[in-house]
Amino acid sequence: MVKKKTDLKTAFLEIEKENNSFKKFYKAKYFAEHLNDNAKLNEYNLLLEQEQKRIGKILN
């Protein structure tokens, strides 16, 4: 199988199209960090924290 090479910005845009979930927010946060996009980093960090709290309430 041949892996398709892509740049980080393109990969980040694809992640942003995913349905909202812990996995999406986690990946997007770290892509934003690598892209030095502080606005997106803050956005996805907040969404990730909110999702962690929501999941924690469900599990407790």
C-alpha distance matrix in Angstrom:
0.0 3.8 6.4 9.5 12.6 15.7 19.2 21.0 23.4 20.8 19.1 22.7 23.6 20.8 22.0 25.5 24.7 23.9 26.7 29.1 28.4 28.7 24.9 25.1 28.2 26.9 23.8 25.9 28.6 26.5 24.8 28.3 29.6 27.1 28.0 31.7 32.4 35.3 36.2 32.8 32.7 36.1 35.2 32.2 34.0 36.8 34.6 32.9 36.4 37.6 34.7 35.3 39.0 38.3 36.0 38.6 41.3 39.5 38.9 42.5
3.8 0.0 3.8 6.4 9.2 12.6 16.2 18.4 20.7 18.2 17.0 20.7 21.6 19.2 20.8 24.2 23.6 23.3 26.4 28.8 28.4 28.6 24.9 24.5 27.5 26.3 22.8 24.5 27.2 25.1 23.0 26.4 27.6 24.9 25.5 29.2 30.0 33.2 34.1 30.9 31.0 34.5 33.7 30.9 32.9 35.8 33.8 32.3 35.8 37.2 34.6 35.3 39.0 38.5 36.5 39.1 41.9 40.3 39.9 43.4
6.4 3.8 0.0 3.8 6.3 9.4 12.8 14.8 17.2 15.0 13.4 17.1 18.3 16.1 17.4 20.9 20.7 20.4 23.7 25.7 25.3 25.5 21.7 21.2 24.0 22.8 19.3 20.9 23.5 21.3 19.2 22.6 23.8 21.2 21.8 25.5 26.3 29.4 30.4 27.2 27.2 30.8 30.1 27.3 29.3 32.2 30.3 28.8 32.4 33.8 31.4 32.1 35.8 35.4 33.6 36.2 39.0 37.6 37.3 40.7
9.5 6.4 3.8 0.0 3.8 6.5 10.2 12.6 14.5 11.9 11.1 14.9 15.7 13.7 15.7 18.8 18.6 18.9 22.5 24.6 24.8 25.2 21.6 20.5 23.1 22.3 18.6 19.6 22.5 20.5 17.9 20.9 22.6 19.9 19.9 23.7 24.2 27.5 28.3 25.2 25.7 29.3 28.4 26.0 28.2 31.1 29.2 28.2 31.8 33.1 30.9 32.0 35.6 35.2 33.7 36.4 39.1 37.8 37.8 41.3
12.6 9.2 6.3 3.8 0.0 3.8 7.0 9.8 12.1 10.2 9.8 13.4 14.6 13.6 15.4 18.3 18.7 19.4 23.1 24.8 25.0 25.1 21.6 20.3 22.4 21.5 17.7 18.3 20.8 18.6 15.8 18.7 20.0 17.0 16.9 20.7 21.6 25.0 26.1 23.2 23.6 27.3 26.8 24.6 26.7 29.8 28.3 27.3 30.8 32.4 30.5 31.5 35.1 35.1 33.8 36.4 39.1 38.2 38.2 41.5
15.7 12.6 9.4 6.5 3.8 0.0 3.8 6.7 8.4 6.6 6.7 10.2 11.2 10.8 12.8 15.3 16.0 17.2 21.0 22.5 23.1 23.4 20.1 18.2 20.1 19.6 15.8 15.7 18.3 16.4 13.2 15.7 17.4 14.6 14.0 17.8 18.3 21.8 22.7 19.9 20.6 24.3 23.7 21.7 24.1 27.0 25.7 25.0 28.5 30.0 28.4 29.7 33.1 33.1 32.2 34.8 37.4 36.7 37.0 40.2
19.2 16.2 12.8 10.2 7.0 3.8 0.0 3.8 5.6 5.5 6.4 8.7 10.2 11.0 12.6 14.6 16.1 17.6 21.3 22.3 22.9 22.9 20.0 17.9 19.1 18.5 14.9 14.2 16.3 14.4 11.0 12.9 14.6 11.6 10.5 14.3 15.0 18.6 19.7 17.3 18.0 21.6 21.4 19.8 22.0 25.0 24.1 23.6 27.0 28.7 27.5 28.7 32.1 32.3 31.8 34.2 36.8 36.5 36.9 39.8
21.0 18.4 14.8 12.6 9.8 6.7 3.8 0.0 3.8 5.5 5.0 6.0 8.6 9.8 10.4 12.2 14.4 15.7 19.2 19.6 20.1 19.9 17.2 15.0 15.7 15.2 11.6 10.8 12.6 10.8 7.2 9.2 10.9 8.3 7.4 11.2 11.8 15.2 16.5 13.9 14.3 18.0 17.9 16.2 18.3 21.4 20.6 20.1 23.3 25.2 24.2 25.3 28.6 29.1 28.6 30.9 33.6 33.4 33.8 36.7
23.4 20.7 17.2 14.5 12.1 8.4 5.6 3.8 0.0 3.8 5.4 5.0 6.2 8.7 9.8 10.6 12.7 14.8 18.2 18.8 19.9 20.2 17.9 15.1 15.7 16.0 12.7 10.8 12.8 12.1 8.3 8.9 11.5 9.7 7.4 10.9 10.4 14.1 14.6 12.2 13.5 17.0 16.5 15.4 18.0 20.6 19.9 20.0 23.3 24.7 24.0 25.6 28.6 28.9 28.9 31.3 33.7 33.7 34.5 37.2
20.8 18.2 15.0 11.9 10.2 6.6 5.5 5.5 3.8 0.0 3.8 5.4 5.1 6.4 8.8 10.0 11.1 13.2 16.9 18.2 19.5 20.3 17.7 14.9 16.3 16.9 13.4 11.9 14.8 14.1 10.5 11.8 14.6 12.9 11.1 14.6 13.9 17.4 17.4 14.6 16.2 19.6 18.5 17.1 20.0 22.4 21.0 21.2 24.7 25.8 24.6 26.5 29.6 29.4 29.1 31.9 34.1 33.7 34.6 37.6
19.1 17.0 13.4 11.1 9.8 6.7 6.4 5.0 5.4 3.8 0.0 3.8 5.4 5.1 6.3 8.8 10.1 11.3 14.9 16.1 16.8 17.3 14.4 12.0 13.7 13.8 10.2 9.5 12.6 11.7 8.4 10.7 13.3 11.8 11.0 14.6 14.1 17.2 17.5 14.2 15.1 18.6 17.5 15.4 18.1 20.7 19.1 18.7 22.4 23.6 22.1 23.6 26.9 26.8 26.2 28.9 31.3 30.8 31.4 34.5
22.7 20.7 17.1 14.9 13.4 10.2 8.7 6.0 5.0 5.4 3.8 0.0 3.8 5.4 5.0 6.3 8.9 10.2 13.5 14.0 15.0 15.4 13.1 10.1 11.1 11.7 8.5 6.5 9.6 9.5 6.2 7.6 10.8 10.1 9.0 12.1 10.9 13.8 13.8 10.5 11.6 14.9 13.7 11.9 14.8 17.3 15.9 15.8 19.4 20.6 19.4 21.2 24.3 24.3 24.1 26.7 29.0 28.8 29.7 32.5
23.6 21.6 18.3 15.7 14.6 11.2 10.2 8.6 6.2 5.1 5.4 3.8 0.0 3.8 5.4 5.1 6.6 9.2 12.6 13.6 15.5 16.7 14.8 11.4 12.6 14.2 11.3 9.0 12.2 12.9 9.8 10.3 13.9 13.5 11.6 14.5 12.6 15.5 14.6 11.5 13.6 16.4 14.6 13.3 16.7 18.5 16.8 17.4 21.0 21.6 20.5 22.8 25.6 25.1 25.3 28.2 30.1 29.7 31.0 33.9
20.8 19.2 16.1 13.7 13.6 10.8 11.0 9.8 8.7 6.4 5.1 5.4 3.8 0.0 3.8 5.4 5.2 7.0 10.7 12.5 14.1 15.6 13.2 10.1 12.5 13.8 10.8 9.6 13.3 13.8 11.1 12.6 15.9 15.4 14.3 17.4 15.8 18.5 17.7 14.2 15.9 18.6 16.6 14.6 17.9 19.8 17.5 17.7 21.4 21.9 20.1 22.4 25.4 24.6 24.2 27.4 29.3 28.5 29.6 32.8
22.0 20.8 17.4 15.7 15.4 12.8 12.6 10.4 9.8 8.8 6.3 5.0 5.4 3.8 0.0 3.8 5.4 5.4 8.8 9.8 10.8 11.9 9.6 6.4 8.7 10.1 7.3 6.4 10.2 11.0 9.0 10.7 13.8 13.9 13.5 16.2 14.6 16.7 16.0 12.3 13.4 16.0 14.0 11.5 14.6 16.5 14.1 14.0 17.8 18.4 16.6 18.6 21.7 21.1 20.7 23.7 25.8 25.1 26.1 29.2
25.5 24.2 20.9 18.8 18.3 15.3 14.6 12.2 10.6 10.0 8.8 6.3 5.1 5.4 3.8 0.0 3.8 5.5 8.1 8.6 10.7 12.4 11.1 7.4 8.6 11.1 9.3 6.9 10.3 12.2 10.3 10.6 14.1 14.9 13.8 16.0 13.5 15.4 13.9 10.3 12.3 14.3 11.7 10.0 13.6 14.9 12.5 13.4 17.0 17.1 15.8 18.4 21.0 20.3 20.6 23.6 25.3 24.9 26.4 29.2
24.7 23.6 20.7 18.6 18.7 16.0 16.1 14.4 12.7 11.1 10.1 8.9 6.6 5.2 5.4 3.8 0.0 3.8 6.7 8.7 11.3 13.8 12.5 9.1 11.3 13.8 12.0 10.4 13.9 15.7 13.7 14.3 17.9 18.4 17.2 19.6 17.1 19.1 17.4 13.9 16.1 17.9 15.0 13.4 17.0 17.9 15.0 16.0 19.6 19.1 17.5 20.3 22.8 21.5 21.6 25.0 26.4 25.5 27.2 30.2
23.9 23.3 20.4 18.9 19.4 17.2 17.6 15.7 14.8 13.2 11.3 10.2 9.2 7.0 5.4 5.5 3.8 0.0 3.8 6.3 8.2 10.9 9.5 6.6 9.6 11.9 10.6 10.0 13.5 15.2 13.9 15.1 18.3 19.0 18.5 20.9 18.7 20.3 18.8 15.2 16.6 18.3 15.4 13.1 16.3 17.2 13.9 14.3 17.9 17.4 15.2 17.8 20.5 18.9 18.6 22.1 23.6 22.4 23.9 27.1
26.7 26.4 23.7 22.5 23.1 21.0 21.3 19.2 18.2 16.9 14.9 13.5 12.6 10.7 8.8 8.1 6.7 3.8 0.0 3.8 6.2 9.7 9.4 7.3 9.7 12.5 12.3 11.9 14.8 17.0 16.4 17.3 20.2 21.5 21.2 23.1 20.7 21.7 19.9 16.5 17.7 18.7 15.6 13.4 16.3 16.5 12.8 13.4 16.7 15.5 13.1 16.1 18.3 16.2 16.1 19.8 20.8 19.4 21.3 24.4
29.1 28.8 25.7 24.6 24.8 22.5 22.3 19.6 18.8 18.2 16.1 14.0 13.6 12.5 9.8 8.6 8.7 6.3 3.8 0.0 3.8 7.2 8.2 6.1 7.2 10.5 11.3 10.6 12.7 15.5 15.6 15.9 18.6 20.5 20.4 21.8 19.3 19.7 17.8 14.6 15.5 15.9 12.8 10.6 13.2 13.0 9.2 10.0 13.1 11.8 9.5 12.7 14.8 12.9 13.2 16.8 17.8 16.9 18.9 21.8
28.4 28.4 25.3 24.8 25.0 23.1 22.9 20.1 19.9 19.5 16.8 15.0 15.5 14.1 10.8 10.7 11.3 8.2 6.2 3.8 0.0 3.8 5.3 5.2 6.3 8.5 10.1 10.6 12.2 14.6 15.4 16.3 18.4 20.2 20.9 22.2 20.2 20.4 19.1 15.8 15.8 16.4 13.8 10.9 12.6 12.8 9.2 8.5 11.5 10.7 7.5 10.0 12.6 11.0 10.4 13.9 15.4 14.4 15.9 18.9
28.7 28.6 25.5 25.2 25.1 23.4 22.9 19.9 20.2 20.3 17.3 15.4 16.7 15.6 11.9 12.4 13.8 10.9 9.7 7.2 3.8 0.0 3.8 5.5 5.3 6.0 8.6 9.9 10.6 12.6 14.3 15.3 16.7 18.7 20.0 21.0 19.5 19.4 18.7 15.5 14.6 15.2 13.3 10.0 10.7 11.4 8.4 6.3 9.1 9.3 6.1 7.4 10.7 10.0 8.9 11.8 14.1 13.6 14.3 17.3
24.9 24.9 21.7 21.6 21.6 20.1 20.0 17.2 17.9 17.7 14.4 13.1 14.8 13.2 9.6 11.1 12.5 9.5 9.4 8.2 5.3 3.8 0.0 3.8 5.6 5.1 6.2 8.5 10.0 11.1 12.3 14.2 15.7 17.0 18.4 20.0 18.9 19.4 19.1 15.6 14.7 16.2 14.6 11.0 12.1 13.8 11.0 8.8 12.1 12.9 9.9 10.7 14.3 13.8 12.2 15.0 17.6 16.7 17.0 20.2
25.1 24.5 21.2 20.5 20.3 18.2 17.9 15.0 15.1 14.9 12.0 10.1 11.4 10.1 6.4 7.4 9.1 6.6 7.3 6.1 5.2 5.5 3.8 0.0 3.8 5.5 5.3 5.9 8.4 10.2 10.5 11.9 14.1 15.5 16.1 17.9 16.3 17.1 16.4 12.8 12.7 14.3 12.3 8.9 11.1 12.7 9.8 8.7 12.5 13.0 10.6 12.4 15.6 15.0 14.3 17.3 19.5 18.9 19.8 22.8
28.2 27.5 24.0 23.1 22.4 20.1 19.1 15.7 15.7 16.3 13.7 11.1 12.6 12.5 8.7 8.6 11.3 9.6 9.7 7.2 6.3 5.3 5.6 3.8 0.0 3.8 5.6 5.1 5.9 8.7 9.9 10.3 12.2 14.3 15.1 16.1 14.4 14.5 13.8 10.4 9.7 10.9 9.1 5.5 7.4 9.0 6.5 5.3 9.1 10.0 8.5 10.2 13.3 13.3 13.3 15.8 18.0 18.1 19.1 21.7
26.9 26.3 22.8 22.3 21.5 19.6 18.5 15.2 16.0 16.9 13.8 11.7 14.2 13.8 10.1 11.1 13.8 11.9 12.5 10.5 8.5 6.0 5.1 5.5 3.8 0.0 3.8 5.6 5.3 6.7 8.9 10.2 11.0 12.9 14.5 15.6 14.8 14.9 15.2 12.0 10.2 12.0 11.3 7.5 7.9 10.5 9.0 6.3 9.6 11.7 9.9 10.3 13.8 14.6 13.8 15.8 18.6 18.8 19.0 21.6
23.8 22.8 19.3 18.6 17.7 15.8 14.9 11.6 12.7 13.4 10.2 8.5 11.3 10.8 7.3 9.3 12.0 10.6 12.3 11.3 10.1 8.6 6.2 5.3 5.6 3.8 0.0 3.8 5.5 5.4 6.2 8.6 10.0 10.8 12.3 14.2 13.7 14.7 15.2 11.7 10.5 13.2 12.5 8.9 10.3 13.2 11.6 9.8 13.2 15.1 13.3 14.0 17.5 18.0 17.1 19.3 22.1 22.0 22.2 25.0
25.9 24.5 20.9 19.6 18.3 15.7 14.2 10.8 10.8 11.9 9.5 6.5 9.0 9.6 6.4 6.9 10.4 10.0 11.9 10.6 10.6 9.9 8.5 5.9 5.1 5.6 3.8 0.0 3.8 5.5 5.1 6.0 8.5 9.9 10.3 12.0 10.6 11.8 11.8 8.1 7.7 10.5 9.4 6.4 8.8 11.5 10.1 9.4 12.9 14.5 13.4 14.8 18.0 18.4 18.3 20.6 23.0 23.2 23.9 26.5
28.6 27.2 23.5 22.5 20.8 18.3 16.3 12.6 12.8 14.8 12.6 9.6 12.2 13.3 10.2 10.3 13.9 13.5 14.8 12.7 12.2 10.6 10.0 8.4 5.9 5.3 5.5 3.8 0.0 3.8 5.6 5.2 6.3 8.9 10.0 10.5 9.5 9.7 10.3 7.3 5.2 7.9 8.1 5.1 5.9 9.3 9.2 8.0 10.9 13.2 12.9 13.6 16.6 17.7 17.8 19.5 22.2 22.9 23.4 25.6
26.5 25.1 21.3 20.5 18.6 16.4 14.4 10.8 12.1 14.1 11.7 9.5 12.9 13.8 11.0 12.2 15.7 15.2 17.0 15.5 14.6 12.6 11.1 10.2 8.7 6.7 5.4 5.5 3.8 0.0 3.8 5.3 4.9 6.3 8.6 9.7 10.1 10.9 12.6 9.9 7.5 10.7 11.6 8.8 9.1 12.8 12.8 11.1 13.7 16.4 15.8 15.9 19.1 20.5 20.1 21.6 24.6 25.2 25.2 27.5
24.8 23.0 19.2 17.9 15.8 13.2 11.0 7.2 8.3 10.5 8.4 6.2 9.8 11.1 9.0 10.3 13.7 13.9 16.4 15.6 15.4 14.3 12.3 10.5 9.9 8.9 6.2 5.1 5.6 3.8 0.0 3.8 5.3 5.1 6.1 8.6 8.7 10.7 12.2 9.2 8.2 11.9 12.2 9.9 11.4 14.7 14.4 13.4 16.4 18.6 17.9 18.7 21.9 22.8 22.5 24.4 27.2 27.5 27.9 30.3
28.3 26.4 22.6 20.9 18.7 15.7 12.9 9.2 8.9 11.8 10.7 7.6 10.3 12.6 10.7 10.6 14.3 15.1 17.3 15.9 16.3 15.3 14.2 11.9 10.3 10.2 8.6 6.0 5.2 5.3 3.8 0.0 3.8 5.5 5.0 6.0 5.1 7.0 8.4 5.8 5.1 8.9 9.5 8.3 9.7 12.8 13.1 12.9 15.6 17.7 17.7 18.7 21.5 22.6 22.9 24.7 27.2 28.0 28.6 30.8
29.6 27.6 23.8 22.6 20.0 17.4 14.6 10.9 11.5 14.6 13.3 10.8 13.9 15.9 13.8 14.1 17.9 18.3 20.2 18.6 18.4 16.7 15.7 14.1 12.2 11.0 10.0 8.5 6.3 4.9 5.3 3.8 0.0 3.8 5.4 5.1 6.2 7.0 9.8 8.3 5.8 9.3 11.2 10.0 10.0 13.5 14.6 13.7 15.8 18.5 18.8 19.1 21.8 23.5 23.7 24.9 27.7 28.7 29.0 31.0
27.1 24.9 21.2 19.9 17.0 14.6 11.6 8.3 9.7 12.9 11.8 10.1 13.5 15.4 13.9 14.9 18.4 19.0 21.5 20.5 20.2 18.7 17.0 15.5 14.3 12.9 10.8 9.9 8.9 6.3 5.1 5.5 3.8 0.0 3.8 5.4 7.8 9.8 12.6 11.0 9.3 13.0 14.5 13.1 13.6 17.1 17.8 16.8 19.1 21.8 21.7 22.0 25.0 26.5 26.3 27.7 30.6 31.4 31.5 33.6
28.0 25.5 21.8 19.9 16.9 14.0 10.5 7.4 7.4 11.1 11.0 9.0 11.6 14.3 13.5 13.8 17.2 18.5 21.2 20.4 20.9 20.0 18.4 16.1 15.1 14.5 12.3 10.3 10.0 8.6 6.1 5.0 5.4 3.8 0.0 3.8 5.4 8.6 10.8 9.5 9.2 12.7 13.9 13.2 14.4 17.5 18.1 17.8 20.3 22.6 22.7 23.5 26.3 27.6 27.8 29.5 32.1 32.8 33.3 35.5
31.7 29.2 25.5 23.7 20.7 17.8 14.3 11.2 10.9 14.6 14.6 12.1 14.5 17.4 16.2 16.0 19.6 20.9 23.1 21.8 22.2 21.0 20.0 17.9 16.1 15.6 14.2 12.0 10.5 9.7 8.6 6.0 5.1 5.4 3.8 0.0 3.8 5.8 8.9 8.9 8.0 11.0 13.0 13.0 13.6 16.5 17.8 17.8 19.7 22.1 22.8 23.5 25.9 27.5 28.1 29.4 32.0 33.1 33.7 35.5
32.4 30.0 26.3 24.2 21.6 18.3 15.0 11.8 10.4 13.9 14.1 10.9 12.6 15.8 14.6 13.5 17.1 18.7 20.7 19.3 20.2 19.5 18.9 16.3 14.4 14.8 13.7 10.6 9.5 10.1 8.7 5.1 6.2 7.8 5.4 3.8 0.0 3.8 5.6 5.5 6.0 8.7 10.0 10.7 11.9 14.3 15.4 16.1 18.1 20.0 20.9 22.1 24.3 25.6 26.5 28.1 30.3 31.4 32.4 34.2
35.3 33.2 29.4 27.5 25.0 21.8 18.6 15.2 14.1 17.4 17.2 13.8 15.5 18.5 16.7 15.4 19.1 20.3 21.7 19.7 20.4 19.4 19.4 17.1 14.5 14.9 14.7 11.8 9.7 10.9 10.7 7.0 7.0 9.8 8.6 5.8 3.8 0.0 3.8 5.5 4.8 6.0 8.4 9.9 10.1 12.1 14.1 14.9 16.2 18.2 19.7 20.7 22.5 24.1 25.3 26.6 28.6 30.2 31.1 32.6
36.2 34.1 30.4 28.3 26.1 22.7 19.7 16.5 14.6 17.4 17.5 13.8 14.6 17.7 16.0 13.9 17.4 18.8 19.9 17.8 19.1 18.7 19.1 16.4 13.8 15.2 15.2 11.8 10.3 12.6 12.2 8.4 9.8 12.6 10.8 8.9 5.6 3.8 0.0 3.8 5.4 5.3 6.2 8.7 9.9 10.9 12.5 14.2 15.6 16.8 18.5 20.1 21.6 22.8 24.4 25.9 27.5 29.0 30.5 32.0
32.8 30.9 27.2 25.2 23.2 19.9 17.3 13.9 12.2 14.6 14.2 10.5 11.5 14.2 12.3 10.3 13.9 15.2 16.5 14.6 15.8 15.5 15.6 12.8 10.4 12.0 11.7 8.1 7.3 9.9 9.2 5.8 8.3 11.0 9.5 8.9 5.5 5.5 3.8 0.0 3.8 5.4 4.9 6.0 8.2 9.8 10.4 11.9 14.0 15.2 16.1 18.0 19.9 20.8 22.0 23.9 25.7 26.8 28.1 30.0
32.7 31.0 27.2 25.7 23.6 20.6 18.0 14.3 13.5 16.2 15.1 11.6 13.6 15.9 13.4 12.3 16.1 16.6 17.7 15.5 15.8 14.6 14.7 12.7 9.7 10.2 10.5 7.7 5.2 7.5 8.2 5.1 5.8 9.3 9.2 8.0 6.0 4.8 5.4 3.8 0.0 3.8 5.5 5.4 5.9 8.5 9.9 10.3 12.1 14.2 15.2 16.2 18.3 19.8 20.8 22.2 24.4 25.7 26.6 28.3
36.1 34.5 30.8 29.3 27.3 24.3 21.6 18.0 17.0 19.6 18.6 14.9 16.4 18.6 16.0 14.3 17.9 18.3 18.7 15.9 16.4 15.2 16.2 14.3 10.9 12.0 13.2 10.5 7.9 10.7 11.9 8.9 9.3 13.0 12.7 11.0 8.7 6.0 5.3 5.4 3.8 0.0 3.8 5.6 5.1 6.1 8.6 9.8 10.6 12.3 14.2 15.3 16.7 18.4 19.9 21.1 22.8 24.6 25.8 27.1
35.2 33.7 30.1 28.4 26.8 23.7 21.4 17.9 16.5 18.5 17.5 13.7 14.6 16.6 14.0 11.7 15.0 15.4 15.6 12.8 13.8 13.3 14.6 12.3 9.1 11.3 12.5 9.4 8.1 11.6 12.2 9.5 11.2 14.5 13.9 13.0 10.0 8.4 6.2 4.9 5.5 3.8 0.0 3.8 5.5 5.4 6.3 8.6 10.1 10.8 12.4 14.4 15.7 16.6 18.4 20.1 21.5 22.9 24.5 26.1
32.2 30.9 27.3 26.0 24.6 21.7 19.8 16.2 15.4 17.1 15.4 11.9 13.3 14.6 11.5 10.0 13.4 13.1 13.4 10.6 10.9 10.0 11.0 8.9 5.5 7.5 8.9 6.4 5.1 8.8 9.9 8.3 10.0 13.1 13.2 13.0 10.7 9.9 8.7 6.0 5.4 5.6 3.8 0.0 3.8 5.3 4.9 5.9 8.4 9.7 10.2 12.0 14.1 14.9 16.0 17.9 19.8 20.8 22.1 24.0
34.0 32.9 29.3 28.2 26.7 24.1 22.0 18.3 18.0 20.0 18.1 14.8 16.7 17.9 14.6 13.6 17.0 16.3 16.3 13.2 12.6 10.7 12.1 11.1 7.4 7.9 10.3 8.8 5.9 9.1 11.4 9.7 10.0 13.6 14.4 13.6 11.9 10.1 9.9 8.2 5.9 5.1 5.5 3.8 0.0 3.8 5.5 5.1 6.2 8.7 9.9 10.5 12.5 14.2 15.3 16.4 18.6 20.1 21.0 22.5
36.8 35.8 32.2 31.1 29.8 27.0 25.0 21.4 20.6 22.4 20.7 17.3 18.5 19.8 16.5 14.9 17.9 17.2 16.5 13.0 12.8 11.4 13.8 12.7 9.0 10.5 13.2 11.5 9.3 12.8 14.7 12.8 13.5 17.1 17.5 16.5 14.3 12.1 10.9 9.8 8.5 6.1 5.4 5.3 3.8 0.0 3.8 5.4 5.1 6.2 8.6 9.9 10.8 12.3 14.3 15.3 16.8 18.7 20.1 21.3
34.6 33.8 30.3 29.2 28.3 25.7 24.1 20.6 19.9 21.0 19.1 15.9 16.8 17.5 14.1 12.5 15.0 13.9 12.8 9.2 9.2 8.4 11.0 9.8 6.5 9.0 11.6 10.1 9.2 12.8 14.4 13.1 14.6 17.8 18.1 17.8 15.4 14.1 12.5 10.4 9.9 8.6 6.3 4.9 5.5 3.8 0.0 3.8 5.5 5.1 6.1 8.6 10.0 10.4 12.2 14.1 15.4 16.6 18.3 20.0
32.9 32.3 28.8 28.2 27.3 25.0 23.6 20.1 20.0 21.2 18.7 15.8 17.4 17.7 14.0 13.4 16.0 14.3 13.4 10.0 8.5 6.3 8.8 8.7 5.3 6.3 9.8 9.4 8.0 11.1 13.4 12.9 13.7 16.8 17.8 17.8 16.1 14.9 14.2 11.9 10.3 9.8 8.6 5.9 5.1 5.4 3.8 0.0 3.8 5.4 5.1 6.1 8.7 9.8 10.4 12.1 14.3 15.4 16.4 18.2
36.4 35.8 32.4 31.8 30.8 28.5 27.0 23.3 23.3 24.7 22.4 19.4 21.0 21.4 17.8 17.0 19.6 17.9 16.7 13.1 11.5 9.1 12.1 12.5 9.1 9.6 13.2 12.9 10.9 13.7 16.4 15.6 15.8 19.1 20.3 19.7 18.1 16.2 15.6 14.0 12.1 10.6 10.1 8.4 6.2 5.1 5.5 3.8 0.0 3.8 5.4 5.1 6.3 8.7 10.0 10.5 12.5 14.5 15.4 16.5
37.6 37.2 33.8 33.1 32.4 30.0 28.7 25.2 24.7 25.8 23.6 20.6 21.6 21.9 18.4 17.1 19.1 17.4 15.5 11.8 10.7 9.3 12.9 13.0 10.0 11.7 15.1 14.5 13.2 16.4 18.6 17.7 18.5 21.8 22.6 22.1 20.0 18.2 16.8 15.2 14.2 12.3 10.8 9.7 8.7 6.2 5.1 5.4 3.8 0.0 3.8 5.5 5.2 6.2 8.7 9.8 10.8 12.6 14.4 15.5
34.7 34.6 31.4 30.9 30.5 28.4 27.5 24.2 24.0 24.6 22.1 19.4 20.5 20.1 16.6 15.8 17.5 15.2 13.1 9.5 7.5 6.1 9.9 10.6 8.5 9.9 13.3 13.4 12.9 15.8 17.9 17.7 18.8 21.7 22.7 22.8 20.9 19.7 18.5 16.1 15.2 14.2 12.4 10.2 9.9 8.6 6.1 5.1 5.4 3.8 0.0 3.8 5.4 4.9 6.1 8.4 9.9 10.6 12.3 14.2
35.3 35.3 32.1 32.0 31.5 29.7 28.7 25.3 25.6 26.5 23.6 21.2 22.8 22.4 18.6 18.4 20.3 17.8 16.1 12.7 10.0 7.4 10.7 12.4 10.2 10.3 14.0 14.8 13.6 15.9 18.7 18.7 19.1 22.0 23.5 23.5 22.1 20.7 20.1 18.0 16.2 15.3 14.4 12.0 10.5 9.9 8.6 6.1 5.1 5.5 3.8 0.0 3.8 5.5 5.2 6.0 8.7 10.0 10.5 12.1
39.0 39.0 35.8 35.6 35.1 33.1 32.1 28.6 28.6 29.6 26.9 24.3 25.6 25.4 21.7 21.0 22.8 20.5 18.3 14.8 12.6 10.7 14.3 15.6 13.3 13.8 17.5 18.0 16.6 19.1 21.9 21.5 21.8 25.0 26.3 25.9 24.3 22.5 21.6 19.9 18.3 16.7 15.7 14.1 12.5 10.8 10.0 8.7 6.3 5.2 5.4 3.8 0.0 3.8 5.5 5.0 6.3 8.8 9.9 10.5
38.3 38.5 35.4 35.2 35.1 33.1 32.3 29.1 28.9 29.4 26.8 24.3 25.1 24.6 21.1 20.3 21.5 18.9 16.2 12.9 11.0 10.0 13.8 15.0 13.3 14.6 18.0 18.4 17.7 20.5 22.8 22.6 23.5 26.5 27.6 27.5 25.6 24.1 22.8 20.8 19.8 18.4 16.6 14.9 14.2 12.3 10.4 9.8 8.7 6.2 4.9 5.5 3.8 0.0 3.8 5.4 5.3 6.5 8.9 10.2
36.0 36.5 33.6 33.7 33.8 32.2 31.8 28.6 28.9 29.1 26.2 24.1 25.3 24.2 20.7 20.6 21.6 18.6 16.1 13.2 10.4 8.9 12.2 14.3 13.3 13.8 17.1 18.3 17.8 20.1 22.5 22.9 23.7 26.3 27.8 28.1 26.5 25.3 24.4 22.0 20.8 19.9 18.4 16.0 15.3 14.3 12.2 10.4 10.0 8.7 6.1 5.2 5.5 3.8 0.0 3.8 5.4 5.1 6.3 8.7
38.6 39.1 36.2 36.4 36.4 34.8 34.2 30.9 31.3 31.9 28.9 26.7 28.2 27.4 23.7 23.6 25.0 22.1 19.8 16.8 13.9 11.8 15.0 17.3 15.8 15.8 19.3 20.6 19.5 21.6 24.4 24.7 24.9 27.7 29.5 29.4 28.1 26.6 25.9 23.9 22.2 21.1 20.1 17.9 16.4 15.3 14.1 12.1 10.5 9.8 8.4 6.0 5.0 5.4 3.8 0.0 3.8 5.4 5.2 6.1
41.3 41.9 39.0 39.1 39.1 37.4 36.8 33.6 33.7 34.1 31.3 29.0 30.1 29.3 25.8 25.3 26.4 23.6 20.8 17.8 15.4 14.1 17.6 19.5 18.0 18.6 22.1 23.0 22.2 24.6 27.2 27.2 27.7 30.6 32.1 32.0 30.3 28.6 27.5 25.7 24.4 22.8 21.5 19.8 18.6 16.8 15.4 14.3 12.5 10.8 9.9 8.7 6.3 5.3 5.4 3.8 0.0 3.8 5.5 5.3
39.5 40.3 37.6 37.8 38.2 36.7 36.5 33.4 33.7 33.7 30.8 28.8 29.7 28.5 25.1 24.9 25.5 22.4 19.4 16.9 14.4 13.6 16.7 18.9 18.1 18.8 22.0 23.2 22.9 25.2 27.5 28.0 28.7 31.4 32.8 33.1 31.4 30.2 29.0 26.8 25.7 24.6 22.9 20.8 20.1 18.7 16.6 15.4 14.5 12.6 10.6 10.0 8.8 6.5 5.1 5.4 3.8 0.0 3.8 5.6
38.9 39.9 37.3 37.8 38.2 37.0 36.9 33.8 34.5 34.6 31.4 29.7 31.0 29.6 26.1 26.4 27.2 23.9 21.3 18.9 15.9 14.3 17.0 19.8 19.1 19.0 22.2 23.9 23.4 25.2 27.9 28.6 29.0 31.5 33.3 33.7 32.4 31.1 30.5 28.1 26.6 25.8 24.5 22.1 21.0 20.1 18.3 16.4 15.4 14.4 12.3 10.5 9.9 8.9 6.3 5.2 5.5 3.8 0.0 3.8
42.5 43.4 40.7 41.3 41.5 40.2 39.8 36.7 37.2 37.6 34.5 32.5 33.9 32.8 29.2 29.2 30.2 27.1 24.4 21.8 18.9 17.3 20.2 22.8 21.7 21.6 25.0 26.5 25.6 27.5 30.3 30.8 31.0 33.6 35.5 35.5 34.2 32.6 32.0 30.0 28.3 27.1 26.1 24.0 22.5 21.3 20.0 18.2 16.5 15.5 14.2 12.1 10.5 10.2 8.7 6.1 5.3 5.6 3.8 0.0
